[in-house]
Amino acid sequence: MDLAVKLGLSKKQGRYLIKDYETRGLYPPQELSMKLAKLFNVDKKYFYDEYYEFLDMDYPKIIKDYRLKNNLSKTKLATMLGTTYNNVLRWENRKNIGRKYYKTLIRITIKEP
């Protein structure tokens, strides 16, 4: 498993993770995506899915603009998303959003009719 070693993974990790990425349609974490892109000399977004692309966007502005446009407090937006005020505050300060909340955020902020 030369690839696993080049990516800083153990052979066992590499065997399972790389197989999952190749056969199950899973996306590697952002850090591993960047290592793969460098290794294969492709754009870093080559291995990204929509979630990682969102994290590369100015998502704090997207969230805040949506909230202000709709006259929502952080607490009200948190309630709509099923999360806490503190999470909304962290997101607006560029802390990563988990995939669970990303899907809901995308639905209400970007893909809103």
Secondary structure as GFF3:
##gff-version 3
##sequence-region A 1 113
A	DSSP	alpha_helix	2	6	.	.	.	ID=ss1
A	DSSP	alpha_helix	11	23	.	.	.	ID=ss2
A	DSSP	alpha_helix	30	40	.	.	.	ID=ss3
A	DSSP	three_ten_helix	44	47	.	.	.	ID=ss4
A	DSSP	alpha_helix	50	56	.	.	.	ID=ss5
A	DSSP	alpha_helix	59	69	.	.	.	ID=ss6
A	DSSP	alpha_helix	74	81	.	.	.	ID=ss7
A	DSSP	alpha_helix	85	92	.	.	.	ID=ss8
A	DSSP	alpha_helix	99	105	.	.	.	ID=ss9
A	DSSP	pi_helix	106	110	.	.	.	ID=ss10
###
